[in-house]
């Protein structure tokens, strides 16, 4: 049973650039949530996708956008990168259609903005 | 906004002892809570969950206690092992999102 996978594992960008992170949910799951985890802090909710639509969004600017594909995989895009965007970006999947609220996390993508 | 916080940022225990990690939550309407373990360089790993209609739930070597009166959660780890060393988060399920606290670092001394 494949768990949540994310790519790439690490990424280095410079300020002003754009980045795309990818996530494949756990087998059978239909919902993907994205979180940002700064060093030494708990993950912060960015947004959640279900049926290719954004269901809910956290307190993040419009520079953060996402997409969900028909196969339930998802992308997180961040434009005009700032130094403060350096963090571990986590993807979590769940099975909304079965009203299962438990979210399972991938290993994350560590983004460093220079 | 609502938040979930932890009392102790770092907990050091001797191998073989029991560990207790505490968590306070502020949203009295919350009805589902999850404990996660995060090892260095990895994503959070599900440990155990509990719904508000329960006050205790047991897993393998772990027990979660929920006290709704004082809005407090705890995670008990029996016979703590070196592999238990990690950061532990409690998370409150708020609609579609998880609300995490800052985490507690558990260090196991051999």
Interface residues (C-beta under 8 A of the other chain):
Chain A: X4 X6 X33 X35 X40 X41 X42 X43 X44 X45 X48 X55 X56 X58 X90 X92 X101 X102 X103 X104 X105 X106 X107 X108
Chain B: X32 X34 X36 X41 X42 X43 X44 X45 X46 X49 X89 X91 X93 X95 X96 X97 X98 X99 X100 X101 X102 X103
